[in-house]
Amino acid sequence: MNTYPIAPHVIRDSSEGWQLLSIEDEMFNTHRSIEVAGEITRESVYSLILQLRYLQQADPEKEITIYINSPGGSVIDGLALYDTMALSSNIRTVCVGMAASMGALLFAAGNRREMLPHAEIMIHNPAVKCLSGSALQIEEESRRLMQMRKTTAEILAKHTGHTIEEVYEKTKQDTYFSAEEAVKWGLADRIIREI
């Protein structure tokens, strides 16, 4: 018995006959929307950057919507996506479910930031799973981690209107925001009832 999920498709009539398209392709081509779903990794970010670049080159003036439901992941790779997003002045981010850690930073970077009513955001300091090696290696890793902390705090401060000190205070531990709280704190612009 086949236990693989069936990917949803749409059937489109064209001059070349009927075409079967994945919903993801249809949303990308017709609605200029992409998805940040799951962990942020080198592979997922590479695909997202390609999609963003394609849509930006196809029509630099037209809005691109990024739907985010992510627990976060690699800070280095997330910052590569953040830098690519910054090249466009027309990015709409929509939080569906949870935007946590690097996912929250990417969400906050949108030019128009919207959340579904029951979506949540979580921010915190960058973390490492474990440090090992010589004392000098650990010292270098600690220095890099503190630099990442400063970089992510500066980005959150820029997009929320808070000071770096206020961001440091909020990110000392995992801090969760409901949609209403995220709007109040400057992480989101508004709550939407339909997509």
Contacts in CASP RR format, 6 or more apart in sequence:
PFRMAT RR
TARGET T0000
AUTHOR 0000-0000-0000
METHOD contacts of the structure
MODEL  1
MNTYPIAPHVIRDSSEGWQLLSIEDEMFNTHRSIEVAGEITRESVYSLIL
QLRYLQQADPEKEITIYINSPGGSVIDGLALYDTMALSSNIRTVCVGMAA
SMGALLFAAGNRREMLPHAEIMIHNPAVKCLSGSALQIEEESRRLMQMRK
TTAEILAKHTGHTIEEVYEKTKQDTYFSAEEAVKWGLADRIIREI
7 22 0 8 1.000
7 23 0 8 1.000
7 24 0 8 1.000
8 22 0 8 1.000
8 23 0 8 1.000
9 20 0 8 1.000
9 21 0 8 1.000
9 22 0 8 1.000
9 23 0 8 1.000
10 20 0 8 1.000
10 21 0 8 1.000
10 23 0 8 1.000
10 26 0 8 1.000
11 18 0 8 1.000
11 19 0 8 1.000
11 20 0 8 1.000
11 21 0 8 1.000
12 18 0 8 1.000
12 19 0 8 1.000
12 21 0 8 1.000
12 26 0 8 1.000
13 19 0 8 1.000
24 35 0 8 1.000
27 33 0 8 1.000
28 34 0 8 1.000
28 51 0 8 1.000
28 55 0 8 1.000
31 65 0 8 1.000
32 55 0 8 1.000
32 59 0 8 1.000
32 62 0 8 1.000
32 63 0 8 1.000
32 64 0 8 1.000
32 65 0 8 1.000
33 64 0 8 1.000
33 65 0 8 1.000
33 66 0 8 1.000
33 67 0 8 1.000
34 48 0 8 1.000
34 51 0 8 1.000
34 52 0 8 1.000
34 55 0 8 1.000
34 64 0 8 1.000
34 65 0 8 1.000
34 66 0 8 1.000
34 67 0 8 1.000
35 66 0 8 1.000
35 67 0 8 1.000
35 68 0 8 1.000
35 69 0 8 1.000
36 44 0 8 1.000
36 48 0 8 1.000
36 66 0 8 1.000
36 67 0 8 1.000
36 68 0 8 1.000
36 69 0 8 1.000
36 70 0 8 1.000
36 81 0 8 1.000
36 103 0 8 1.000
36 106 0 8 1.000
37 67 0 8 1.000
37 68 0 8 1.000
37 69 0 8 1.000
37 70 0 8 1.000
38 44 0 8 1.000
38 69 0 8 1.000
38 70 0 8 1.000
38 71 0 8 1.000
38 72 0 8 1.000
39 70 0 8 1.000
39 71 0 8 1.000
39 72 0 8 1.000
39 73 0 8 1.000
40 70 0 8 1.000
40 72 0 8 1.000
40 73 0 8 1.000
40 74 0 8 1.000
40 77 0 8 1.000
40 78 0 8 1.000
40 81 0 8 1.000
40 102 0 8 1.000
40 103 0 8 1.000
40 106 0 8 1.000
41 73 0 8 1.000
41 74 0 8 1.000
41 77 0 8 1.000
42 74 0 8 1.000
42 77 0 8 1.000
44 77 0 8 1.000
45 74 0 8 1.000
45 77 0 8 1.000
45 78 0 8 1.000
45 80 0 8 1.000
45 81 0 8 1.000
48 81 0 8 1.000
48 84 0 8 1.000
49 80 0 8 1.000
49 81 0 8 1.000
49 84 0 8 1.000
52 64 0 8 1.000
52 81 0 8 1.000
52 84 0 8 1.000
52 85 0 8 1.000
52 88 0 8 1.000
53 84 0 8 1.000
55 62 0 8 1.000
55 64 0 8 1.000
56 64 0 8 1.000
56 87 0 8 1.000
56 88 0 8 1.000
60 88 0 8 1.000
60 90 0 8 1.000
61 90 0 8 1.000
62 90 0 8 1.000
63 90 0 8 1.000
63 91 0 8 1.000
63 92 0 8 1.000
63 112 0 8 1.000
64 88 0 8 1.000
64 90 0 8 1.000
64 91 0 8 1.000
64 92 0 8 1.000
65 92 0 8 1.000
65 93 0 8 1.000
65 94 0 8 1.000
66 85 0 8 1.000
66 91 0 8 1.000
66 92 0 8 1.000
66 93 0 8 1.000
66 94 0 8 1.000
66 106 0 8 1.000
66 110 0 8 1.000
67 94 0 8 1.000
67 96 0 8 1.000
67 195 0 8 1.000
68 93 0 8 1.000
68 94 0 8 1.000
68 95 0 8 1.000
68 96 0 8 1.000
68 99 0 8 1.000
68 103 0 8 1.000
68 106 0 8 1.000
68 107 0 8 1.000
69 95 0 8 1.000
69 96 0 8 1.000
69 97 0 8 1.000
69 98 0 8 1.000
69 99 0 8 1.000
70 98 0 8 1.000
70 99 0 8 1.000
70 100 0 8 1.000
70 102 0 8 1.000
70 103 0 8 1.000
70 106 0 8 1.000
71 98 0 8 1.000
71 100 0 8 1.000
71 101 0 8 1.000
71 103 0 8 1.000
72 100 0 8 1.000
72 101 0 8 1.000
72 102 0 8 1.000
72 103 0 8 1.000
72 104 0 8 1.000
73 101 0 8 1.000
73 102 0 8 1.000
73 103 0 8 1.000
74 102 0 8 1.000
75 102 0 8 1.000
75 126 0 8 1.000
75 148 0 8 1.000
75 152 0 8 1.000
78 102 0 8 1.000
78 103 0 8 1.000
78 105 0 8 1.000
78 106 0 8 1.000
79 151 0 8 1.000
81 106 0 8 1.000
82 105 0 8 1.000
82 106 0 8 1.000
82 109 0 8 1.000
82 155 0 8 1.000
85 91 0 8 1.000
85 106 0 8 1.000
85 109 0 8 1.000
85 110 0 8 1.000
86 109 0 8 1.000
89 111 0 8 1.000
90 111 0 8 1.000
91 109 0 8 1.000
91 110 0 8 1.000
91 111 0 8 1.000
91 112 0 8 1.000
92 110 0 8 1.000
92 111 0 8 1.000
92 112 0 8 1.000
92 113 0 8 1.000
92 114 0 8 1.000
93 106 0 8 1.000
93 107 0 8 1.000
93 108 0 8 1.000
93 109 0 8 1.000
93 110 0 8 1.000
93 112 0 8 1.000
93 113 0 8 1.000
93 114 0 8 1.000
94 114 0 8 1.000
94 115 0 8 1.000
94 116 0 8 1.000
94 192 0 8 1.000
94 195 0 8 1.000
95 107 0 8 1.000
95 113 0 8 1.000
95 114 0 8 1.000
95 115 0 8 1.000
95 116 0 8 1.000
95 119 0 8 1.000
95 120 0 8 1.000
95 121 0 8 1.000
95 179 0 8 1.000
95 182 0 8 1.000
95 188 0 8 1.000
96 116 0 8 1.000
96 119 0 8 1.000
96 195 0 8 1.000
97 116 0 8 1.000
97 118 0 8 1.000
97 119 0 8 1.000
97 120 0 8 1.000
98 119 0 8 1.000
98 120 0 8 1.000
98 121 0 8 1.000
98 122 0 8 1.000
99 106 0 8 1.000
99 107 0 8 1.000
99 119 0 8 1.000
99 120 0 8 1.000
99 121 0 8 1.000
99 122 0 8 1.000
100 120 0 8 1.000
100 121 0 8 1.000
100 122 0 8 1.000
100 123 0 8 1.000
101 122 0 8 1.000
101 123 0 8 1.000
101 124 0 8 1.000
101 126 0 8 1.000
104 121 0 8 1.000
104 122 0 8 1.000
104 123 0 8 1.000
104 187 0 8 1.000
105 123 0 8 1.000
105 152 0 8 1.000
105 155 0 8 1.000
105 156 0 8 1.000
107 113 0 8 1.000
107 121 0 8 1.000
107 187 0 8 1.000
107 188 0 8 1.000
108 121 0 8 1.000
108 155 0 8 1.000
108 156 0 8 1.000
108 159 0 8 1.000
108 160 0 8 1.000
108 186 0 8 1.000
108 187 0 8 1.000
108 188 0 8 1.000
109 155 0 8 1.000
109 159 0 8 1.000
110 159 0 8 1.000
112 189 0 8 1.000
113 187 0 8 1.000
113 188 0 8 1.000
113 189 0 8 1.000
113 190 0 8 1.000
114 188 0 8 1.000
114 189 0 8 1.000
114 190 0 8 1.000
114 191 0 8 1.000
114 192 0 8 1.000
115 121 0 8 1.000
115 179 0 8 1.000
115 182 0 8 1.000
115 183 0 8 1.000
115 188 0 8 1.000
115 190 0 8 1.000
115 191 0 8 1.000
115 192 0 8 1.000
116 179 0 8 1.000
116 191 0 8 1.000
116 192 0 8 1.000
116 195 0 8 1.000
117 179 0 8 1.000
117 191 0 8 1.000
117 193 0 8 1.000
118 179 0 8 1.000
119 179 0 8 1.000
120 176 0 8 1.000
120 177 0 8 1.000
120 178 0 8 1.000
120 179 0 8 1.000
120 182 0 8 1.000
121 176 0 8 1.000
121 177 0 8 1.000
121 182 0 8 1.000
121 187 0 8 1.000
121 188 0 8 1.000
122 174 0 8 1.000
122 175 0 8 1.000
122 176 0 8 1.000
122 177 0 8 1.000
123 156 0 8 1.000
123 167 0 8 1.000
123 170 0 8 1.000
123 171 0 8 1.000
123 174 0 8 1.000
123 175 0 8 1.000
123 177 0 8 1.000
123 187 0 8 1.000
124 171 0 8 1.000
124 173 0 8 1.000
124 174 0 8 1.000
124 175 0 8 1.000
125 149 0 8 1.000
125 152 0 8 1.000
125 171 0 8 1.000
125 172 0 8 1.000
126 145 0 8 1.000
126 148 0 8 1.000
126 149 0 8 1.000
126 152 0 8 1.000
128 141 0 8 1.000
128 145 0 8 1.000
131 138 0 8 1.000
131 141 0 8 1.000
131 142 0 8 1.000
132 138 0 8 1.000
149 171 0 8 1.000
150 164 0 8 1.000
152 171 0 8 1.000
153 164 0 8 1.000
153 167 0 8 1.000
153 168 0 8 1.000
153 171 0 8 1.000
154 164 0 8 1.000
156 162 0 8 1.000
156 167 0 8 1.000
156 171 0 8 1.000
157 163 0 8 1.000
157 164 0 8 1.000
157 166 0 8 1.000
157 167 0 8 1.000
159 186 0 8 1.000
159 187 0 8 1.000
160 167 0 8 1.000
160 185 0 8 1.000
160 186 0 8 1.000
160 187 0 8 1.000
161 186 0 8 1.000
162 170 0 8 1.000
162 185 0 8 1.000
162 186 0 8 1.000
170 185 0 8 1.000
177 185 0 8 1.000
177 187 0 8 1.000
179 188 0 8 1.000
179 191 0 8 1.000
180 191 0 8 1.000
182 188 0 8 1.000
183 189 0 8 1.000
183 190 0 8 1.000
183 191 0 8 1.000
END
